[in-house]
Amino acid sequence: MIYVKSVLAGLIALIVVPIFLIGVLIVGVLIYTFVHPTTQGEGSVGWDPISLWRMNPILCFIPALIFLTGFVWEYRRLTR
């Protein structure tokens, strides 16, 4: 039963962490737009997040790390 609860904690971590990070990203973008407003003559540089994902295969291990952290946290808590 300890393993089942630990796996559930890891899955919940996989759901909660991205939601939290998206919230932090939105707040950061809003603060940045208030601090650095664009003027009429400025151009913008495009940014493609998919190309970032393709360039860095280490990003595939981030979900595994989040799951493992949640699993180990709950497992250690339940075995005490």
Residue pairs with C-beta under 8 A, 6 or more apart in sequence:
2 75
2 78
2 79
3 75
5 74
5 78
6 70
6 71
6 72
6 74
6 75
6 78
7 71
8 74
9 70
9 71
9 73
9 74
10 66
10 67
10 68
10 69
10 70
10 71
10 74
11 67
11 70
12 70
13 66
13 67
13 69
13 70
13 73
14 63
14 66
14 67
14 70
17 66
38 44
52 59
53 59
